Amino acid sequence: MPVFRPRSLYGTTWKFHVDQQFWAGKEMNIAAGTWLSGRYEHDAKTAKIKLTTEWPKDRPVSNWSYLLKDGGKTLLLHPLEPQDDLEPGCSYVLNLL
């Protein structure tokens, strides 16, 4: 099991939709914008998510590991390759809303 160093990015929003679409960015403030969007594939057996970015164009596919906590209400998301991270360093802490 990978070691996670949690980071909570209050301004960063990740959304994973049931139609296999994802979005990452900032929604509402002066720095609002989209950092990544596209399609994802979820593999529950290996606890990995493959992101195929459609925006920005020509960005390679990235692979991420995840860990569910708190009965599935918290997701720790971690890039498998450092160059795939939106901000260098640690895992993203996502909470179910």
Protein Blocks (a to p, Z undefined) as FASTA:
>chain_A
ZZddddddfkbccdddfkopacdddfbdckbccfbgcdddddfknopacdddfbdghiac
dddddddeehhpaccdddfbfklpmbghiacddddZZ
